[in-house]
Amino acid sequence: MEFRHIPVMYCEALEGLNVRPDGIYVDCTLGGAGHSRGILERLTGSGRLIATDLDEEAIEHGKEVLSDYSDKVTFIHDDYKNLPARLDELGVGEIDGVLIDLGVSSPQIDNAERGFSYIKDAPLDMRMDRSQTLDAKAVVNGYPREELTRVIREYGEDKLASKIAAAIVREREREPIETTSRLAEIIEKCYPAAYRYKFGHPAKRVFQAIRIEVNGELSGLDKFLEAITLRLGKGGRIAVITFHSLEDRIVKNVFRELEKDCICDKRLPVCVCGKRQEIKILTPKPVTAGEEELNENKRAESAKLRIAERV
């Protein structure tokens, strides 16, 4: 299957990064390489891009479509949260920009065998890195009821989390749940028929929750955001695209904390806390996709872009 993906808020993200031709940039989530290509097209001379992805198919696709820029791009097959250490290995100190697109790429969703979609029947999988052991089938069939409830409530923000977890446990005791369609059917039946599809497919939030759990998407995100932002040189920028409220809340809170200056009691004659402003938030309110993009790419509907600059 061809790894094709429409980059969300392409123009807004690249404009926000304010790419310097000779700068060092990091694309934490290579995906279909659309954003990476945009950065590379703006680089000249000693400009360099470091692109990482947990999905090996994305890395292989990126090497192919960005072959014209092979002298300017370094690919890393790893979780982006390991980037600070990987940059150390490469001898890269300060960087000039960071782009993080936290969405699941279209090929992962559209490729039925990956098991991300509640619409297409496939084995339960949802692993971005298919070499890892934990997959969706293990979560659905192996997690205790209380843990399933927690995952669905915290990561899916579903009010029927307890009821859905109970239904999953009840059904898996009869027969293991092995496909996306069976799981979606179990979830659907937990909703009263009158408003089952009122807010879209009822399985959407649960599938999101399980995907986040399988891939550890939120674990350590706050610490990574702080570390990679502090890696920026003065004037360097970070642009983060999120697709649900949990991610966006983490990004917003980290940015707010990094923007704070001295937090000492104002009655003290000198600062003793050592806190200083590290960034300036350039998007007090997140940027969202325009009407034209929404008409072309429905997956941009929930996207939010936040940008900050190192001071």
C-alpha positions as CSV (number, residue, x, y, z in Angstrom):
1,M,0.0,0.0,0.0
2,E,1.3,3.5,-0.9
3,F,2.0,5.6,2.1
4,R,0.1,8.8,1.2
5,H,-0.9,11.4,3.7
6,I,-2.3,14.9,3.5
7,P,-0.4,17.1,5.9
8,V,-2.7,19.0,8.2
9,M,-2.4,22.8,8.4
10,Y,0.7,22.6,6.1
11,C,1.0,26.4,5.4
12,E,0.2,27.5,8.9
13,A,2.7,25.1,10.5
14,L,5.5,26.0,8.1
15,E,4.8,29.7,8.4
16,G,4.8,29.3,12.2
17,L,8.2,27.6,12.1
18,N,9.7,30.6,10.2
19,V,12.3,28.3,8.7
20,R,15.8,29.7,8.6
21,P,17.6,28.4,5.4
22,D,20.7,27.3,7.3
23,G,18.9,26.0,10.4
24,I,18.7,22.6,12.0
25,Y,15.1,21.4,12.2
26,V,13.4,18.4,13.7
27,D,10.2,16.7,12.4
28,C,9.2,14.5,15.3
29,T,6.5,12.7,13.4
30,L,7.5,12.1,9.8
31,G,4.3,10.4,8.7
32,G,3.7,10.9,4.9
33,A,6.7,13.4,4.9
34,G,4.5,16.3,3.7
35,H,5.7,18.7,6.4
36,S,9.2,17.4,6.1
37,R,9.3,18.2,2.4
38,G,8.1,21.7,3.1
39,I,10.9,22.3,5.6
40,L,13.5,20.8,3.3
41,E,12.4,23.0,0.4
42,R,13.2,26.0,2.5
43,L,16.7,24.8,3.6
44,T,19.9,25.8,1.8
45,G,23.6,25.5,2.4
46,S,24.2,23.9,5.8
47,G,20.5,23.5,6.6
48,R,19.5,20.1,8.0
49,L,16.4,18.2,8.9
50,I,16.2,15.3,11.4
51,A,13.0,13.3,10.9
52,T,11.8,10.5,13.1
53,D,8.8,8.1,13.2
54,L,7.9,5.0,15.2
55,D,6.4,3.5,12.1
56,E,9.0,1.8,9.9
57,E,6.8,2.1,6.8
58,A,6.8,5.8,7.3
59,I,10.6,5.9,7.4
60,E,11.0,3.8,4.3
61,H,8.4,6.0,2.5
62,G,10.2,9.1,3.6
63,K,13.6,7.9,2.3
64,E,12.0,7.3,-1.1
65,V,10.0,10.6,-1.5
66,L,12.7,12.8,0.0
67,S,15.5,11.2,-1.9
68,D,16.3,14.5,-3.6
69,Y,17.2,15.9,-0.2
70,S,19.3,12.9,1.0
71,D,22.2,15.2,1.8
72,K,20.1,17.3,4.1
73,V,17.9,14.8,6.0
74,T,18.7,12.2,8.7
75,F,16.0,9.6,9.4
76,I,15.5,8.0,12.8
77,H,13.2,5.0,13.4
78,D,12.3,5.6,17.1
79,D,9.7,7.0,19.4
80,Y,10.1,10.8,19.2
81,K,10.2,11.0,23.0
82,N,13.7,9.5,22.7
83,L,14.9,12.4,20.5
84,P,16.9,14.3,23.1
85,A,19.2,11.3,23.5
86,R,19.3,10.6,19.8
87,L,20.3,14.2,19.1
88,D,23.1,13.8,21.6
89,E,24.3,10.7,19.7
90,L,24.3,12.8,16.5
91,G,26.3,15.6,18.1
92,V,23.4,18.0,17.6
93,G,23.1,20.7,20.3
94,E,20.8,23.6,19.8
95,I,18.2,23.4,17.1
96,D,16.2,26.0,15.2
97,G,12.8,24.5,15.0
98,V,10.6,21.5,16.0
99,L,7.5,20.3,14.4
100,I,5.2,17.7,16.1
101,D,2.1,16.4,14.3
102,L,0.5,14.1,16.9
103,G,-2.2,12.7,14.6
104,V,-2.3,9.1,13.3
105,S,-1.4,9.3,9.6
106,S,-3.9,8.5,7.0
107,P,-2.2,5.3,5.7
108,Q,-2.3,3.8,9.2
109,I,-6.0,4.4,9.4
110,D,-6.8,3.5,5.8
111,N,-4.8,0.3,5.9
112,A,-7.3,-2.1,7.3
113,E,-4.7,-4.7,8.5
114,R,-3.3,-2.1,10.9
115,G,-6.5,-2.3,13.0
116,F,-6.9,1.4,13.8
117,S,-10.3,1.8,12.2
118,Y,-13.7,1.0,13.7
119,I,-15.2,1.0,10.2
120,K,-13.1,-1.6,8.5
121,D,-12.9,-5.2,9.7
122,A,-9.4,-6.3,10.7
123,P,-7.5,-8.0,13.4
124,L,-7.2,-5.8,16.6
125,D,-3.7,-4.3,16.4
126,M,-3.2,-0.5,16.5
127,R,0.5,-0.7,17.0
128,M,2.5,2.2,15.4
129,D,5.6,0.2,15.9
130,R,4.7,-3.4,14.8
131,S,7.8,-4.8,16.5
132,Q,6.4,-4.1,20.0
133,T,4.5,-6.8,21.9
134,L,1.5,-4.9,23.3
135,D,-1.3,-4.6,20.8
136,A,-5.0,-3.7,21.0
137,K,-6.0,-7.4,21.2
138,A,-3.9,-7.8,24.4
139,V,-5.5,-4.7,25.9
140,V,-9.0,-5.7,25.1
141,N,-8.7,-9.3,26.1
142,G,-6.2,-9.0,28.9
143,Y,-6.8,-5.8,30.9
144,P,-8.9,-6.2,34.1
145,R,-12.3,-4.5,34.0
146,E,-11.1,-1.7,36.3
147,E,-8.1,-1.0,34.1
148,L,-10.2,-1.0,30.9
149,T,-12.6,1.4,32.5
150,R,-9.7,3.8,33.4
151,V,-8.3,3.7,29.9
152,I,-11.6,4.4,28.2
153,R,-12.5,7.1,30.7
154,E,-9.2,8.9,30.7
155,Y,-8.1,8.5,27.1
156,G,-11.5,8.3,25.4
157,E,-13.4,10.7,27.8
158,D,-16.4,8.4,27.4
159,K,-19.1,8.7,30.0
160,L,-20.1,5.1,29.5
161,A,-16.6,3.8,30.2
162,S,-17.7,1.5,33.0
163,K,-20.6,0.1,31.0
164,I,-18.4,-0.5,28.0
165,A,-15.6,-2.1,30.0
166,A,-18.2,-4.5,31.6
167,A,-19.6,-5.4,28.2
168,I,-16.1,-6.1,26.8
169,V,-15.2,-8.4,29.8
170,R,-18.6,-10.2,29.5
171,E,-18.1,-10.8,25.8
172,R,-14.5,-11.9,25.9
173,E,-15.4,-14.5,28.6
174,R,-17.6,-16.1,26.0
175,E,-15.0,-15.8,23.2
176,P,-11.8,-13.7,22.7
177,I,-12.4,-10.4,20.9
178,E,-10.1,-10.5,18.0
179,T,-11.4,-8.1,15.3
180,T,-12.2,-4.4,15.1
181,S,-15.7,-5.1,13.8
182,R,-16.6,-7.2,16.8
183,L,-15.3,-4.7,19.3
184,A,-17.1,-1.9,17.5
185,E,-20.4,-3.9,17.6
186,I,-20.0,-4.5,21.4
187,I,-19.5,-0.8,22.0
188,E,-22.4,0.2,19.8
189,K,-24.8,-1.9,21.8
190,C,-23.8,0.0,25.0
191,Y,-25.5,3.1,23.7
192,P,-29.3,3.7,23.6
193,A,-30.5,3.5,20.0
194,A,-32.1,7.0,20.3
195,Y,-28.7,8.8,20.4
196,R,-26.3,6.0,19.4
197,Y,-25.0,8.0,16.4
198,K,-25.8,11.5,17.6
199,F,-22.1,12.5,17.9
200,G,-20.6,10.2,15.2
201,H,-19.7,6.6,15.5
202,P,-20.0,5.5,19.2
203,A,-16.8,3.4,18.9
204,K,-14.7,6.4,18.0
205,R,-13.7,7.5,21.5
206,V,-13.0,3.9,22.7
207,F,-10.8,3.1,19.7
208,Q,-8.9,6.4,20.4
209,A,-8.4,5.4,24.0
210,I,-7.1,1.9,23.2
211,R,-4.8,3.3,20.5
212,I,-3.4,5.8,23.0
213,E,-2.8,3.0,25.6
214,V,-1.2,0.7,23.1
215,N,1.3,3.3,21.8
216,G,1.8,5.1,25.1
217,E,1.0,8.4,23.3
218,L,0.5,10.6,26.3
219,S,3.0,9.0,28.6
220,G,5.9,11.4,29.1
221,L,4.6,13.8,26.5
222,D,4.8,16.8,28.9
223,K,8.5,16.0,29.8
224,F,9.4,15.6,26.2
225,L,7.8,18.8,25.2
226,E,9.7,20.7,27.9
227,A,13.0,19.0,27.0
228,I,12.8,19.6,23.2
229,T,11.6,23.2,23.6
230,L,14.6,24.0,25.9
231,R,16.8,22.6,23.1
232,L,15.8,25.5,20.9
233,G,18.3,28.3,20.3
234,K,17.1,31.9,20.8
235,G,14.4,32.7,18.3
236,G,13.9,29.0,17.5
237,R,10.3,27.9,17.2
238,I,8.2,24.8,18.1
239,A,4.9,24.0,16.4
240,V,2.6,21.3,17.7
241,I,-0.5,20.0,16.0
242,T,-2.9,18.0,18.3
243,F,-6.1,16.2,17.5
244,H,-7.9,15.7,20.8
245,S,-8.4,17.6,24.0
246,L,-6.0,15.5,26.1
247,E,-3.0,16.3,23.9
248,D,-3.9,19.9,23.5
249,R,-4.3,20.4,27.2
250,I,-0.8,19.0,27.8
251,V,0.8,21.2,25.2
252,K,-1.1,24.3,26.5
253,N,0.0,23.6,30.1
254,V,3.7,23.0,29.2
255,F,3.8,26.2,27.1
256,R,2.2,28.2,29.9
257,E,4.7,26.9,32.4
258,L,7.7,27.6,30.2
259,E,6.4,31.2,29.5
260,K,6.2,32.0,33.2
261,D,8.8,34.3,34.6
262,C,9.9,34.6,38.3
263,I,7.2,33.1,40.6
264,C,8.6,34.5,43.9
265,D,6.5,36.4,46.3
266,K,6.7,40.0,45.0
267,R,7.5,41.3,48.4
268,L,10.9,39.6,48.3
269,P,13.7,42.0,47.4
270,V,15.4,39.5,45.0
271,C,14.4,36.4,43.1
272,V,15.1,33.1,44.9
273,C,13.1,30.7,42.7
274,G,15.4,30.8,39.7
275,K,12.4,30.6,37.4
276,R,12.8,32.5,34.1
277,Q,10.7,32.9,31.0
278,E,11.9,30.4,28.4
279,I,9.4,31.0,25.6
280,K,6.9,33.4,24.2
281,I,3.6,31.8,23.1
282,L,2.8,33.1,19.6
283,T,-0.7,31.5,19.5
284,P,-2.7,32.7,22.6
285,K,-5.6,30.7,21.0
286,P,-4.8,27.6,18.9
287,V,-4.8,27.9,15.1
288,T,-7.5,25.7,13.4
289,A,-7.9,24.6,9.8
290,G,-9.6,27.0,7.4
291,E,-12.7,26.3,5.4
292,E,-10.9,25.3,2.2
293,E,-8.8,22.7,4.0
294,L,-11.8,21.3,5.9
295,N,-13.6,20.8,2.6
296,E,-10.6,18.8,1.3
297,N,-9.6,17.0,4.4
298,K,-12.2,16.1,7.1
299,R,-9.5,14.8,9.4
300,A,-8.4,18.3,10.0
301,E,-11.6,19.2,11.8
302,S,-10.3,18.5,15.3
303,A,-6.7,19.7,14.6
304,K,-5.3,22.5,16.7
305,L,-1.9,24.2,16.2
306,R,0.1,25.9,18.9
307,I,3.4,27.7,18.3
308,A,6.0,29.2,20.7
309,E,9.3,30.9,20.3
310,R,12.4,30.6,22.4
311,V,13.5,33.8,24.1
